[in-house]
């Protein structure tokens, strides 16, 4: 629906489709425990902002969560460089390129501080999010900036985990490296791994 322009009558935005699915599921007695409502092209990552696209979610995610009465699952990737968060949070500036490129791409501006992740976790909790998928984890393999110091990605993941734990939000690792799986023993919010596009396993 979203990729083909909402051609079916009565669906003006992606939030309309999600609400339609919810209504139909309830009519058939199907329980949906949570909705993963975001992906890389549903967020404003290319603007350097962790917010949903207004054209897809005109009322916002908190409104959608309240209408559904069901928890949400969210998604985060890397931020395009030069966004407004530069004025508020410290960051690592990585080489330019497509932040959602595959198999290799830029990580843009990597915001890592406790303040950034605390504010982000509070935002997620306000939206009704119970799980955050961290995607493109393997992008830092070979990145000259993030690999220049062993502690840089460690600092990112530690602050992310701490903030999510304090708000009761779980994590899913997507496209992880073996080091991420080993590191998850220190990051207890991580409960799932997702490799490639379809293969998902629980830990």
ABEGO torsion letter per residue (X at the ends): XAAAGGABBGBABAAAAAAAAAAAAAAAGBBBABBBABBAAABAAAAGBBBBBAAABAAEAAAAAAAAGBBBBBBBBBBBBGBAAAAABBBBBBBBEBAABOABBBAEBBBABAAAAAAAAAAAAAAGBABBBBBGAAAABGBAAAAABAAAAAAAAAAAAAAAAAAGBBBBBBGBBAAAAAAAAABAABABBBBEAABBBBX
